[in-house]
Amino acid sequence: MIEVGISQCLLGQNVRFDGGHRKNNFCTQSLTEKFKFVSFCPEVGIGLPVPRKPIRLIGSKDNTKAVYSHDYTQDFTDDLQHYARKNRDKLSQLSGFIFCKGSPSCGVERIKIYNDSDDSANKKSAQAEKNGTGIFAAEVMKYVPLLPVEEDGRLNDPLIRDSFIKRVYLYREWQDMMETGLTVHNLLSFHARHKMTLLAHCQKTYRQIGPKLAKVNKENIHEIAQAYITDLMAGLKIPATRANNANVLMHLQGFLKQKLDSVDRRELAYTILEYRRGLLPILAPITLLKHHFKHHPDQYIKQLSYFEPYPGDLAIRVKTL
């Protein structure tokens, strides 16, 4: 199974500062059948008790410290960073990570950073800017920059959920390819398999990647491969849009132009148009295309990840564009 990191409280474990948890039903009910979760609670991992006094971030975005909210002299920054470094080997084996939203140790973005003046400690009026990243989360992203990461709260958005799960499965495939040995052939084959998926997310990245890959050879393959996967993961992080999906669907429709009769062609074109106009879900044209390609097989189409970027029983596309 694919190994994915997760904040321990999201699995229902009572490790939060107040002795509670933040159980996430999507993770515990849907994803546990697909992923092998590797849980982390950095605050407990550095020896803090449950329950405990809450910690907060102080300072600035470029110089952030994690301290007790009631006592700024007790600094846990180094301990949290060391906890990430200590688990670096385990983190490098992961194919994704789901962090707890808003946590000063695990939050990915928009975490409150308070003024580091001692006078502001333990005061409700203390000013804070929402521009921080949790100490542990920041270290994880620094050590494994390609790792798909997301916060539990953002996964309630179906488009963000779609993007994250796609990236996890694609990154696992990339890790497998790197383990078996990188070659020009398998790099180009990897791109051919996923380029329609990328096109649905970011046309700009799609256009930029092609010319770069055209220059790949045995001498520069590692340099180009690193740039490629960096661009690919960034492009897929942008949620897919209805317009981009319709563009992909029309492109795939072209492979059937000479194989369908006029009635089927009109039906397919109409279904794609109705999807683009927002009157049909994306599963309507995808199901119709899959039906036609089943009767008119095409080797290029067969290897595309676009139709099934992740297991269909996750039912993510049911709620997406």
Buried (B, 14 or more C-beta within 10 A) or exposed (E): EBBBBBBBBBBBBEBBBEEBBBBBEBBBEBBEEBBEBBBBBBBBBBEBEBEBEEBBBBBBEEEBBBBBBEEBEEBBBEBBBBBBEEBEEEBEEBBBBBBBBBBBBBBBBEBBBBBBEEEBBEEEEBEBBEBBBBBBBBBBBEBBEBBBBBBBBBBEBBBBBBBBBBBBBBBBBBBEBEEEEBEBEBBEEBBBBBBBBBBBBBBEBBEEBEEEBEEBEEEEBEEBBEBBBEBBBBBBBBBBBBEBBBBBBBEBBEBBEEEBEEEBBEBBBEBBBEBBEEEBBBBBBBEBBBEBBEEEEBEEBEEBBBBEBBEEEBEBBEEBB
